[in-house]
């Protein structure tokens, strides 16, 4: 994304949902991107999506990684 003039905020690995969402609001991001290489990551991605819905957040959520499928 950075190669296409997007500003990417890399928060690292194993970042708690709360911190991701707080930072997204503080930075007024256009999109939240999550990636994971192991299956348990998918559960956390679902949790982030649920928390965004509960909070009424309308920022697009993009997920990706080795274990994602059409189901996710």
N, C-alpha and C positions, 0 to 999 in steps of 0.2 A: 504494500500500500504506500509506503514511503516513497517508492520510485515513481508513483503517480501523484505526487504532491499532496498526499494526505499527511497530516501530523499524527504520528502514532505515539501513544503513551503506553510504554511497556511497563506494566506493574510487576512483572516477574511471574513466578510460579507459586501455586498454592495460596493465592490471595483470597482472603475471606470475602464473601458476597457483599457484606456491609461496606467494606472499603472500596470495592469496585463501584458500587452504586453511588456512594458518597462522592467519589472522585468524578464520576460521570456527570453528576449534577453540578459539582463545583467548576468543572472545566467546560460545561455547556457543550458536551460532545454531540456529534451528529449520529454516531453509531457506537455500539458496544460490541467488541469482538472477543470471543472466547475460543480457545483451542485446547485440545487435550489429546494425549497419545495413549491413554489407558482407559479402559471401560469405566472405572469409577468416576472419571472426569465427567462423563455424560450425566450422571446423577446430579452432580454439582451444577452443570449447565441448566438442567431442568429446574433446579432449585432457584437459580438466579432468575430465570424466566418467570417463575411463580412469584418471586419477591417483587419483580418489576411490575407484574400485573396487580398485585396487592397494593402497591404504592401508586398505582395509576400512571406509571411511566409509559410514555409512548415512543421512546427512543428505539429505533430498530436494533435488534439483537442478531448478530451473525455468529454462528457456531461452526467449527470445523475441527479437523483432526483425523487421526488414523482410524478411530473407532466410530465415527459418525455414519449414519445411514439415513435413508428417507424417513424412517420412523422418528428420528430425532429432529 
